[in-house]
Amino acid sequence: MKCMGDVLKVTAFGLAFSIPAFASTVNVDVTEEHQVIRGFGGMVHNEWQGGSGLSEADAKLAFGTGDGQIGLNTLRIPVYANSNSFNKEVNAAKYAKKYAGDDFILYATPWTSPYAGANQHMSSSNYQKYVDHLNNFNDYMKNQGVPLYAISISNEPDWCGEWACWSADEIYNFTKGYADKMRKNGVKVISTESFRYDKNLYNKVLNDANALKNWDILGAHFYASDRRTGDNFFQYSLADQKKVERWMTEHYTESQGSGNYWRTITNTGDQANANKRDTVNAMDVAYEMHRGLVLGNFSQYTWWYIRRCYGLIMEKDFGNKLQIPQNEIGKVSKRGYVMSQFARFIRPGAVRVGATANPEKEVFASAYKSKDGDSVIVVLVNRDYKNSKTVTVKVQGADVQTFHMYTTSEAKNAKDEGEVEVKNGSVTITMDAGNAINKDCIVTLVGVGTPADPVPREPFGGKVAEIPGKVEAENFDIPGTGKANKSYYENDSEDRGETNYREGTGVDIYKKGTGYVVGYNEEGEWLEYSVNVKEAGDYTMFASVATSNSTSGFSLSLDGDVLVENVALSGSSFDEFTKVKANVKLPAGEHILRMTVTGSWFDIDYFNFAKGKDAKDPDDETNALRGSAFRMMTGVEHYSVFDLNGMLVGKFEARDAADVARLTKNVARRGGVYLVKSLRGGKAYRISVVK
């Protein structure tokens, strides 16, 4: 194990010297809070597992939290169509509860029912009878001393050849009219659980507040995904917006290889992906869990069978395709140990906090604080099997003195690596796999710390921007700590700007003829501003932008409520600033205005809000030429015209405001905003030219 101050020994020309090892940095902000973690679990289905789903010895391994145990707290069981089978998982639930203790969560999922079998749709006339069936199971488990925490509407409505089918409309109608009746005994309602996380099966409910109130949890499965699947599979912006809790209620990364394979080429496959020759990676479990928690904001992760040859506890292969050594059966698998790096240390009630998710290629990080806020947990995943990784972890928002380190790799099983000292909030470790060949591994750091209070944001310059009026794009709020106090988001930390303005933020700021502008805007980035709206009502927003991209755009929101869904931008040059506008309704008082990039690559100078719907641009030629300088003109004046980069584009003589407007348009080569300067008075006026 290597700690802060590690060096690499280098020999050159017969001389040995040392250089510091490269370390990527994970910045942890304990005050930036995301979702609450409910825990980690697995499945028992005794009817399909021949009655050997979970013995007491298995439960101790799976639900215990000590060395050599996995640390699960959640058990998923089936709701059988035949009530005579309700008792089949009672013992497994009691064993799991015994070893999980107060953290135990039991939830249930129906596959079929007396009212819809395999490949059948349930008639709406049977919806109440179906609810009664589920409630009977609910009552039964409570009477057995293992009450349910939650119950699902149905398993995999979109994989229904082997169980009941549900269309999106049927899900919506049942949810709106009947799902709330499933809350007997205080049990929570889980949505139907799509096998491929098909958002189309959830959207209609999420878009209807009266229906959504009947779901407590959105359940989903990660089939139809693997390590090559894009991040967007896990992301669900509508669910984020609606703040709905999400559980990953079933998956296995593949079912053809042994749960003890670390990195092996063999036949692979799962429920949704065809068998093929591929690489089985134990670290695929860690990568999927990371993406589910960090990208998907899931609060719970459930593996399929706890005990199986491809599961968390080893079993023989009942398909007789794999020869599982007898001395592996009944022991925690490599996949189980990988999962334990999350489950043992991130206990129910913990909160995911801010952390650099992908500090370098093939390295992934997430961070959590315990339910009481007295412990900080950082999980580091190295998927690069060729190279060890050195990582610096910097903690903000808590005073952590030491981290305890645990490692799972091909050579290690949740190995206790001892303590590493934190100095000035920072520690550097090497993720040592202990193997000369496969370097990939997962490391969990567990530290005890005193939490700090969040630092509030501040308006830039100490003054809130007034509306009506102009909001300069580069003057986004000074960020504090904690999620609510962030004031910007950049896709990368590289500052491509050409100034030192707002240095250290990574926001790309340039200086052009009109002053500072924000450039290199990429989709997903955002900036926030503290604003004070003097009077509620209709406003017209004008934005000064430049782009050569026809797909650029941005949205505006106020305190999280959308003002403008998408302002489309287009142009032919980043040197020509033009105006776009949109009508918005604003409430009075102080608010947080957010600009979110919806289409990449544009520069933005400012936002200008004028009172009234379809109001005139405060910077347009009419308003600019109403000043006292023009009213006092006598005789001929000489004017020079400049573009916003300060380049002279022409000169003319004019007698009045109408002449200035007409002649500016004549000398301007293209549309845009120009500065017209009076040679006698020395004043400059902003003129908008449309061609």
N, C-alpha and C positions, 0 to 999 in steps of 0.2 A: 504494500500500500504506500502510495506517495502522497505527500501533503504539500502545503504551500512552500515554495522555494525549490521545488524539484528542478533539476537541470538535466540536460542531455550531455553526455561525454562525447567529445569529438576529437579525433586524432588527425593531425595534418602535419606533414613534413617532420614527423617524429616527435612533435610536441602535442601533449594532451591539454585540452582546455575545455571549459564548460560554458554552455549557453543555456538560457532559460528555455524550458519546454513550452511550445505554443499551447495556449489555453483559450478556448472560446468562452464567452461569458454568458451566464444565466443571471439576469437581474430579477430578483424576487421582491415583490411589493406586497407585504402582508395586509396592507390596508385596502388593497384593490380586491373586492369580494365578487365572486361569481356564484355558481350554484352550490347548494348544500348537497353533500354526499350522503346517500342513504346506505350504501354499502355494496357488497359483492356477494354473488351467490352461484348456485347451481341447481340442477333439475333432478328430481326423482320421479320415475313413472314405473311403478312396480308391475303393472299389467304388461308393459312392454319389456321390462327388465327381468321378467320371470321371478319376481318376488325378492330379488337380491339387489335392490336399488341402493340401500344404505344401511349397513349394520351399525351397531354402536361404535365399534372400532373405527369404521369409516368416518362416522360423525365426529369422533374425537380428532382425527387427522384433519378433516375438512373445516370444522368450525372452531377448533382450538386456536389460540393465538400465540402459543409458545414456539420455541425452536422446533423445526421439523414439521410444523403444522401450517395450514394454508390461511386461516383467519377469515373464512367466510362468515357471514351473518345472516344470509338470506337463502331461503329454500323455496323453490317453485314446484308446485304439484298440480296434477290434473284434476278437473272436475269431470267425473265419469257420467256418461249418459244414463247408466243404470245405478240407481241409488243403493243397490246392494253392494256396490263396489266402493262406496264412500270411505270405507274403513282402510283401504289398502295402503295409504300413506301416513296413517296416524302414528305408527311406531317411528317411522323415519322422522316425522315432524317432532316427536318428543325427544328423540336422540339429539337432533340438531338444536333444539331449544335448550337442552341440558348443557351443551358445550358453548353455545353462543351467548347464553345468559340474557341479560337485559337488552342486548343489542339485537336479539332475534327478530327477524321479519319473515312471516309466512304469507305467500300469496298463491293464488290458484288461477288456472286457465282452463276453460272448456274447449274441447276439440269438436265434439258432436253433442247432441242432446236428443231427448225423445222426439223433438220437433224438427230436427234437421240432421241427417246423417251425412255420409261422405258424398261430396259433389252435389249437395242439395242446398237450396235456399229456403229459409224459414218463412212461412207465411206470416204476415203482420198480425193476423188474427191469433197467432200463438205467442206473441211477444210477452204478454203478461204471464202466461203459463211458463215461459222460459225464465222470466225473472223469478217466479216462485220456485222453480227447480234450483236456480243458483242460490237463492236464499235458504232453501232447505239444506244445501251443502254447507253454507255459511253457519247455520245453526248447529249442524252436526259437529263441525270442527270445534266450535266454541264449547259445546257440551263435552267434548273429549279433552278439554284442557289445553288445546293448541289453537286459539282463535286466529282467524285470518286478519292480516293487515290490509290486504287489498284483493280484489277479484277482477278478472278481465272479462270483457264482453265476449271475445272469441279469439282463438288462435288463427293466425295466418289466413285471413279471408281471401287473399290473392294466391294461395296455394291450396286449392280446395278439392283436388281430386280424391284426397284421402280423408277429408273432413269437411265441415260445413263451409258454405260459400256466403260471402256478403259483398254486395256492390257498395260503391261510395254513397249512393242515395239511401240504401237500406241502413248502412251504418249511421248516417245522419238522422234518419227518421227514428231509428231505435234510440239513439242517444238523446235526441230532443224529447221524445215522449216517454221513455222508460228507464233510462240508465240511472236516474236519481233514485229509483226504487230499489236499486241494488245495494244501497248504503246501509242496509240493516246491520245492527250491532256496531255501528260506527265504522264499517268497512269502507275503504276507499275504492273508487271505480277506476279501472284501467281501460283504456280504449281497446278496440280490436288491434291485434298486433301484426302488422304487415311483415311478411317474411323478407321483403326487399326494401323496407323503409320507403314505401311508395307514398310520397307526400300528397298525391291526388286522393288518397283514401282518408286524409285528415283535413284537407284544406277547407271543405265545406263546413265542418264543425268548428274549426278555428275561426272562421269568418262570421260565425253567428254566436253572439255572446250568450244567448239564451240556451243554445245547445252546449256550448263549451263549459258552462257552469256545471254540467252533469258529468264531466270528466275531471278526475283529480290528477291523473297520470296519463301521459301519452306513452304507450308501449310500442316497441319496434324491434325487429330482428335485423341482423346485419348480413343475412344471406344475400347473394348477388353482389358481394363485395369481396375483395381480397387485398393483398398488400399493394397491388398495382392500381387499385381504384382511386380515383381523384378525391381530393378533400371535400369537394362539393357534395359527395354522397352523404357525409356525416352532418353537414351544415343544413340548417332549416331556419331561415330568417323569420318566417311567419311565426314559428313556435317561439323564437326568441322574443319577437315583438309582443306576443300574447302572454309571455312569461309562464308558459305551461311546463310543468315538471316532466322530464323524459326518463324512461327506463329502457335499457337494452335488455330485453327479457329472454332472449335465446340466440345463441350462435356457438359454433365451433369453427376454428380457422380452417380445418379440413379434417376428414374422417377416415382417410385411407392409410395414413402413416401412424406410427406409434407416438403416444404422448411423450415418450422419452427420446425421440429423435431430436437432436439439437440442430443439425444442418445436414440434411441427407437428400439426395436425388432419388425419387421413387415415384410411384403412381399416387396422385393426389386427387382430391375432389371434395365436394360437399353437396348439400341439398340442392343448390342452385347452379353450381359450376361442375361441368362434366369432368370425369376422370381423365387425367392426362399425366404425362411424364413431366415432373416439375420438382422444384426444391422445397422440401419441408423445412421451415424455420421455426424453432421454438419462439424466437423473438417476434414473430408475427403476432403472437398473443399480446405482447407488450405494446407493439405499434398500434394495434387495433384499439386496445384499451385507452392508450394515450389520445388517439384521434376521437374516440367516442366522448371522452371526458373534456378535452380541450376544444376541439372543433365543434362537437355536437352538443356540448353542455349537458350531457347525460348525468343523472344523479345516481344511477345504479347500473351494474353490469352483471348479467347472469350467463354463465357457461351452460351448455346443454348438459348431458349426463355428468354428474360428479365422478362416478366410477365407470370407466370405460377404457378400452385400450387406447383411445385417442383423447381421453379425458384428463381430469385432475388427479384422480387416484387410479392406478393401473389395474387392468383386468385382462384376462385372456381375450383373444379376438374370436368372437362367436361366429364370424364369417369365415374363419380358418384361412385368411389371406396373410396374416402376420404371425410369426412365431415369437410370442412374448415369453421371455425367460421366466421361469417359475419364481425366481428370487426377486422379480420386479412387481409381481402381482400383490395388490393390497398396500402398496407404498405410494407416496406422493410422486407424481411424474414431474418431468422438467416443466411441462406446461403449468402444472400446479404450483411449482416454486416460482415461476415467472409471475403468475397471478398473485401469489402471496406477497410479492414486493409491493403491491398496492394494498391488498386486503388486510394484511396484518397490521399495517401502520396507519392507513387512512381509515379511521373508524367512523361509524355512523354519526352524523351531526357535524363532521368536519366541513369546512368551506374551501372550495378551490379559490386560490388567490392568484394575483398577477405573477407571471413568470415568462421569460423569453422562451417561446415554444419550440423554436428551431434555430438554436444558436450557430450551428454549422451543418453542413450536409451530413445526413444520416444520424444526427444527434438531436434528440427530442427531450423536452423537459416540461414538467408540470409541478405545481407547488400547492400546498394545502396548509391550513391552520386547524388545529383540533377544535372540537366543539366548545371548549372553555377558553380557547385562544392562547393556551399556555405551551403549545408545541407547534413547531413548524416542520413540515414533511416535504422533501423535494425528491421527485422521482426522475432519474436520468436514464435515457434509453440510447444505447449505441447499437445501431443496425449495421455498422460497417465491420464485417467479419474479418477484414484484412488488417485493420488498424485500431490500435488502442486510442483512446481519446482522453485528453486532459481538459478539465472543465473548471472554470472559476465560478463560484456561486456567491453572489453579492445579495445580502438580505437588507431590505429597507422596511421599516415599520415594526421591527421587533429586535430586542437585544438578545441575540443568540450567541452563547459563548463557545459551545461545542456541538458538533453533529456526531451521532452514532451512525456508522455506515454498514450497510448490508448489501451483498452482491450475489446475484445468480448468473451463472454462465455455464458453458459446457463442463467446466471443472468444479463449479461451486454451486451449492444449493442453499440459497439465502444465507450465505456465510456471514457471520458476525465479524466484521473487520476491525472493530474497536472504534475509538473516538478520534476525531480530527478537530484541531483547534481552530476557532474562528477569530480572526484578528481584524479589528476595525470593520466588522460586518462582512468580511470576505474570507473565503476559504478556497483553495485550489486542490483538486484531487485528480489522480489518474484512475480512470475506470479500468482496473486491472482484472482481466478475465482469468488470469492464471493458466492460460493455455497458449502453447506456441503456435497453434494453427488458427483457431477461431477466436477472434478478439471481441466479437459482439457480446454484449452483456447488459444487464439492468442493475442499476445501483439506487438504493433508497437511503437518503440522509434524514435522520430523525433528530431534531434539535429542540431543546427546551429554551423558551425565550419569553421575555416580558413584552407584551404587545404595546405598540405606540398608538396614540391617537392620530387620525388622518389630518393632513395639512390641507386647509381649504385653498381653492383656486383664487386668483385675483384678476380683476380686469387689467388689461395691459395699460401701463401708464397710470394706473390707479384711478381711472375714470371710466365709468360705464358709457358705452356708445348710446347716443340719443337717437330715437326714431320718432318723427321724421328726421332723416339725416343720413349721413354716410358712415358705413362700416368698412374700414380698410381691411383687406383680406389678410395682410401680414400681421395685423394687430390682434391675433387670437389671444385668448386669456392665458395668463401665466399659470402653468399647471401646478396642482398640489399633489397630494398622495391620496390613494383610494380611488376606486372606480368612478365615483361621482365627481371627483375632482380632476380627472384627466381633461385636457382641453384640446387635444389633437391626437390623431393616429396616423402614423407613417408606415408604409409597407416595408421600408428599410431605414436604417439609421444613417445612410450616406447622405451628406449634405452636398447637393449638386449646385447650390446657389453660388453667386459670385460676390456675396457681401458677408459681413460679419453680423448682420442684423438677425437677431434671435438665434445666435450661434449656440450650438449644443442641442437644439431640438431635433435636428435632422430634416426640418421642413425646408424645402428648396426655395429660397427667396432671391430675387434678382432686382436690380435697379434699372429702370427704363426711363424714358423721357418724362413720364408722369410721376415717377417716384418708385417705391418698392412694389413688386408684384410677387405672387406665389405661383411658381411653375412646377413642371414635372408632376402634375397631379395624376395619380393613378387610381383606378377603380378601387373602391373600398376605403380610401383614405378620407379623413374628415377633420374639420377645424371648428372650434366652438368659440362663441363670443358672448360676453355679458352685455345685454342691451336693456334699455329702458324705453318702453313704448309710452309716450305721453298721453295718448288718447286711443281708446279701443275703436276699431272700425276697419274699413277697407283701405288698403294701401296698394300702391304699385311699386314693385321691386325692379330696379334697373341694375344690371351687373355689367361691368366693363371687362371684356374677355378677349383673348386672342388665341387662335388655333389654326392649324392646317388639317385637322382631323375631322371628318364628317360624322364621327360617332361619339364625340365628346359630350359630356353633360354632367349636371349636378342636381341634387335635390336639396330642399331646405326644410328644416323642422324646427319647432319651438317647444322646448321642454319635452322633447320626444314625440310630439304630435306633428304629423306631416303637414307642411304648408304647401309645398309644391313637389309632386312626385318625381318629375324629371324635367329639367330645363335643357332642351336640346341645343347644342352649339354646333356651329360650322364656320368655316373660314378658309382662307387661302394662305395665311401667313401668321407667324407668331409675332410679327412686328406691327400688325395692324389691329388695334383694339376697336372692337365694335360693341354695341349694346344689345343685350337681350333683356326681356322684361317678363314679368308675371304678376297677376293680381293675387293678393293674399289678404286674409283677414287676421288681424292681430289683436290680442287682448291687451288691456292696459297693464302697466307695471313692469317690474324687472323680470327678465327671462333669460334663458340660455338659447341662443340661436346656433344651429348647427348646419354647416354646409358639408354634404357628403358627395364624393365623386362617384357618379354612376357610369361615366364613360371617360376613359383615360385621355391624357395629353392635351392640356390647355393651360394657359396662363390666366390668372384672374387678378385684377387690380383692386376692385372694391364692389360693395353692394350699396345702392342708394335707394332709400325708401321715401316715396312721396305720398302724401295723404290723398286718399280718394282712389276709386276704381278707374283704371285707364287714365291715370293722371299723366301730365306732361313731365318729361324728363327734366329734373332741375338743372341739368347741365346742357340742355339743348340750346340751339342757336337763338330761339326766341327769348328765353330767360337770360341767356348770357349777354344779349345785346340790349337789355332794358336798363342797364346801369346808367348812373348819372353821367359817366364820361361821354356816352353817346348822346344823351339828351342835351348836353351842353356844347356839342360840336357846332362850330361855325366855319363854313368854308370847307376846303378839301383837307383830308387827313391822309398821311402816308402810313401803310401797314405792311408788316412782314408776316408770312404764314409759315409755321413750323409743324412738322409731324411730332408725335409723342416721343420720338427718340431724339428730338432736338435738331433734326435736319431741316434746313431752310428749303421750302418747296416753292416759294414765289413771293412777289411783292405787287402791290397795287395802290391806287389812290381811290378814296371813296368819300362821299359827302354825308351819307347817313347809314343807319343800321341795315336798311334794305340793300344798299350797295355792298356793304361788307359781306352780308350773307351770300349774295349772288356772285361776287368776285372771288370769295373763298372757294366756292364750289367750282369756279372756272379754273383756278390754279391747282386745285387738288387733283392728283392723278387717279385717286380711287376713294371709295367711301371710307369713313372713319372719323375719328375725333382729331381736330387740329387746334393749335394755339395761334391766335391772331394777336399780334402785338402792335400797339399804337406807338409810332416813333416819337411823336410829340409828348404824349402823356406817359409813355413808358408802361402802361398797363397791358396785361395779356388777358384774352378772353378765349374760353373754350367753345369751339364751334363743331357741331356734329353735322357731317356731310353724308348724304345718302346718294349713291349713284347706281 
